[in-house]
Amino acid sequence: DGSETEFLRALGRAIQERRLRLRLSQKELAQEAGIDRAYISNIEQAKRNPSFAALANLAIGLRMRLSKLISAAERIEGSK
């Protein structure tokens, strides 16, 4: 589904932008979130569709509410 792919791209970009804003490497975020670094890389590249639990853990690692992370992805998706 095209819209799902677009959202996954936007979500990956939102995660990456927040991670970079916090000056965290993928490895550091992986440690904070309890998620494998390669999995984070795949999410950022829209190669993986993260589970709800993974997203919740990423939000914790990114020091933001999950709802704010989703909103950031929706903003990115809507700006295209």
N, C-alpha and C positions, 0 to 999 in steps of 0.2 A: 504494500500500500504506500503510495507516494507521500501522503500526509504524515504517516508514521515515520517514514524515513526522514522527512524534513524536520519533524520534531526531534528525532534522535540526533540529527546534526546540530540543531539549535541547543539541545540539552548538553551535548558534548562541548560545544563552544562556551556555554554558560559556566560549566564546571571548570573548564580550562581558564577562562577569564578571571573567575573568582580565585582560583588557585594561584594564578600569577599575581593578582592584586595582593594576595596575602604573602607573596614571595615564598611559596611552598613548591618544592619539587614534587614530582609524581611519587617518589619514594617517601617523602615526608607525609604527603597526604595519605598514602597507603597505610603508613604507621598510625596516623591519627584516626583513620576511619576503620582500621582493621580489615582492609581489603588488599588484595594482591595488586602490585604496581602495574603489572601487565594488563590486568582487568581494567584499571583506571585508564590506561593508555587506549585500550580498545573502546571504552565508553567515549572518551574525548574524540576519537576518530569515527564515531558512529558505527563501529563494527560490532558492538554488543548492545543488546537491549537490557539495561540493568533491572534487576528485581526491585520491588518496593523496599525491601530490607537494605539492599545495597545503596539505593538512593538516600534512605534515611541515614545510613552510616556516613555517606559522603557529605550530606548536609552538616552532620556533626563535625566531621573533619574540616569542613569549609567554614565552620562557625557561623552558620546561618540556619534559619528555619527551612524545612523542606518546602513549605509553601512559597517562600521567597525564591528558592532555587527554580521551582517550576515556573513561577512568574517571570523570572529572568529569561528562561528558555522560551516562554511564550512571546516575550517582547522581541527577542532575537528572531524568532520564527516570523512574527508579524511584520518585522522591518524589511522583509524581502519582497 
